Amino acid sequence: MKKYTCPCCGYQSLDSDGDYDICEICFWEDDPYQKLNANELGANSISLIEAQQNFIVYGACNKESLQHVRKPSVQDVKDFNWKPIISHE
């Protein structure tokens, strides 16, 4: 089964693309609006840019979600084309 890349953590952990799946690794909800508008809020209470920064620091899209995430395993594949979005604000 094909897996899709989570825009927050970069792991290929989603069953579909832009269908509001929740990533088991970082707990990001895959909102297509937020993918196109990375500084905006949507299905998630924080922006994609902030969530990516949080994942680097905490291992989850936000600190409050730590209880819902799991660490990546050796079976989890990081998309080598994925890079965090850099805010220019």
C-alpha positions in Angstrom: 0.0 0.0 0.0 1.4 3.4 -1.0 2.1 5.8 1.8 2.0 9.6 1.5 4.4 12.1 3.1 3.3 14.0 6.2 3.9 17.7 5.6 4.9 18.2 9.2 7.4 15.4 10.0 8.4 14.3 6.5 7.7 10.6 7.1 5.7 8.6 4.6 3.0 7.8 7.2 -0.3 8.8 5.6 -2.8 6.5 3.8 -4.0 9.3 1.6 -3.0 12.8 0.5 -4.9 15.8 1.8 -7.8 13.8 3.3 -7.4 14.9 6.9 -5.5 11.7 8.0 -3.6 12.1 11.2 0.0 11.2 11.3 0.9 8.6 14.0 4.4 9.9 14.2 3.8 13.7 14.8 -0.1 13.9 15.2 -0.5 16.4 12.4 -3.8 16.4 10.6 -3.2 16.5 6.9 -5.2 19.6 5.9 -4.8 20.5 2.2 -5.5 24.2 3.0 -2.6 24.4 5.4 -0.3 22.6 3.0 -0.8 25.5 0.5 -0.9 28.2 3.3 1.8 27.1 5.7 1.5 30.2 7.9 -2.3 29.8 8.4 -4.5 27.9 10.8 -6.9 25.3 9.6 -7.8 21.8 10.9 -4.8 22.2 13.1 -4.6 24.8 15.8 -1.1 25.9 14.7 0.5 26.7 11.4 2.4 24.1 9.4 5.6 26.1 9.9 5.2 26.1 13.6 4.3 22.4 13.7 7.4 21.5 11.7 9.6 23.5 14.2 7.8 21.8 17.1 8.5 18.4 15.6 12.2 19.1 15.4 12.2 20.2 19.1 9.6 17.9 20.7 9.0 15.0 18.2 5.3 16.0 17.8 3.5 18.8 16.0 2.9 20.4 19.4 3.9 19.7 23.0 0.4 18.8 24.0 0.3 16.0 21.4 3.3 14.0 22.8 0.9 11.5 24.4 -0.5 10.6 21.0 2.7 10.1 18.9 5.1 7.3 18.4 8.7 7.4 17.6 9.6 6.5 14.0 10.6 2.8 13.6 13.1 1.3 11.2 10.1 0.5 8.9 9.2 4.2 8.7 10.5 5.9 5.6 11.5 9.6 5.6 10.8 11.2 2.3 14.2 12.3 1.0 12.6 15.2 -0.9 10.9 16.6 2.2 12.4 19.7 3.8 10.9 22.0 6.5 9.5 25.2 5.3 11.5 28.2 6.3 9.5 31.2 7.3 10.7 34.6 5.9 8.7 36.7 8.4 
